[in-house]
Amino acid sequence: MSKFVSAKIKMKSGARLAAVQANYMIALGQLPVDEVIEDFVQGKIGRFAIEDKDDNTENMVELGPIDTEYFEKLVRGIQSHKEELEKSLNHYLHGEWSYERMNGTMQALLLSAVYELSNTTDVDTKILIQEYVDLAYAFFNKNEPKMVNALLDQIAHAIR
């Protein structure tokens, strides 16, 4: 199926993955936004992913090019609206799934997803949600992606 996806769409998907990674790095390392963006754009970081193979081994896979303009727009937008995005997420999250209790990767993923749901009008909501659910599956087991799907669906219905 992926062979039928255009290069432009693949580059936007790559930008989403890179934005999650960049926002994680910014938060965890308290790094300057400009520095992290520059490192991703220049390809110094974010060029490889670990792929699990069927024989329980791992393989380093080079990622394709990303839409660097879109990546930068996402990272800067998320960082400049981080406080309000966190408040919005806290409104929808409760108990075991509270924002503060989540690990940094999940926080970065949800910030990216909510930012994009709130600020993107040229991509169908269902496609955006599926993109972030797919990213959740890349980082987490079954329960987290299911939570991401339900949460983003709830948020999308409230804001769109």
ZAMARGU-4260 file (C-alpha; in steps of 0.2 Angstrom, whole numbers, plus 5000, padded with zeros to 4 digits):
<rodrens>
0) 5000/5000/5000 | 5014/5012/5004 | 5021/5011/4987 | 5005/5021/4981 | 5008/5036/4993
5) 5016/5051/4985 | 5033/5058/4989 | 5025/5074/4996 | 5014/5064/5008 | 5028/5054/5014
10) 5038/5069/5017 | 5024/5077/5027 | 5023/5061/5037 | 5042/5062/5040 | 5040/5079/5046
15) 5027/5074/5059 | 5038/5060/5066 | 5053/5073/5066 | 5042/5086/5075 | 5038/5073/5089
20) 5056/5069/5091 | 5062/5087/5090 | 5049/5092/5103 | 5054/5078/5114 | 5072/5083/5113
25) 5068/5101/5117 | 5058/5097/5132 | 5070/5083/5139 | 5086/5092/5136 | 5079/5110/5138
30) 5088/5113/5121 | 5086/5129/5111 | 5072/5127/5098 | 5083/5135/5084 | 5097/5123/5087
35) 5086/5107/5087 | 5077/5113/5071 | 5094/5116/5062 | 5101/5099/5067 | 5085/5090/5060
40) 5085/5101/5044 | 5104/5098/5041 | 5101/5079/5044 | 5113/5078/5059 | 5099/5070/5069
45) 5083/5061/5065 | 5089/5052/5050 | 5087/5034/5056 | 5075/5023/5065 | 5076/5006/5074
50) 5065/4993/5065 | 5060/4977/5074 | 5063/4962/5063 | 5053/4946/5064 | 5067/4936/5072
55) 5067/4948/5087 | 5082/4958/5081 | 5083/4976/5077 | 5089/4985/5061 | 5094/5003/5058
60) 5083/5010/5044 | 5087/5026/5035 | 5072/5038/5034 | 5067/5047/5019 | 5068/5066/5017
65) 5056/5076/5027 | 5046/5092/5022 | 5058/5104/5031 | 5046/5119/5030 | 5032/5109/5037
70) 5043/5102/5051 | 5049/5119/5056 | 5031/5126/5056 | 5025/5112/5067 | 5040/5113/5080
75) 5039/5132/5081 | 5020/5132/5082 | 5020/5119/5096 | 5033/5128/5106 | 5025/5144/5104
80) 5008/5137/5110 | 5014/5124/5122 | 5006/5130/5137 | 4988/5132/5129 | 4991/5115/5121
85) 4995/5107/5138 | 4979/5115/5146 | 4969/5108/5132 | 4976/5091/5134 | 4973/5092/5153
90) 4955/5096/5150 | 4952/5079/5141 | 4964/5068/5151 | 4960/5061/5168 | 4966/5048/5180
95) 4979/5036/5174 | 4981/5046/5157 | 4984/5063/5165 | 4996/5073/5155 | 5009/5075/5169
100) 5010/5056/5172 | 5014/5053/5153 | 5031/5050/5147 | 5040/5063/5137 | 5037/5054/5120
105) 5018/5053/5123 | 5018/5071/5128 | 5027/5076/5112 | 5016/5066/5101 | 5000/5073/5109
110) 5006/5091/5108 | 5010/5088/5090 | 4994/5080/5086 | 4983/5093/5095 | 4993/5107/5087
115) 4990/5100/5070 | 4972/5096/5073 | 4969/5114/5079 | 4979/5123/5065 | 4978/5112/5049
120) 4963/5114/5038 | 4970/5106/5022 | 4971/5089/5029 | 4956/5078/5033 | 4954/5075/5052
125) 4953/5056/5050 | 4969/5056/5041 | 4978/5067/5054 | 4972/5056/5068 | 4977/5040/5058
130) 4995/5048/5056 | 4997/5051/5075 | 4990/5034/5079 | 5002/5026/5067 | 5016/5036/5076
135) 5010/5030/5093 | 5011/5012/5086 | 5029/5016/5082 | 5033/5021/5099 | 5021/5011/5110
140) 5011/4995/5113 | 4993/4992/5111 | 4985/5002/5125 | 4994/5019/5121 | 4989/5020/5102
145) 4971/5015/5107 | 4971/5030/5119 | 4978/5041/5107 | 4965/5037/5094 | 4950/5039/5106
150) 4958/5055/5113 | 4961/5063/5097 | 4944/5058/5090 | 4936/5067/5105 | 4947/5082/5104
155) 4943/5083/5085 | 4925/5083/5087 | 4926/5097/5100 | 4937/5109/5090 | 4932/5106/5072
</rodrens>
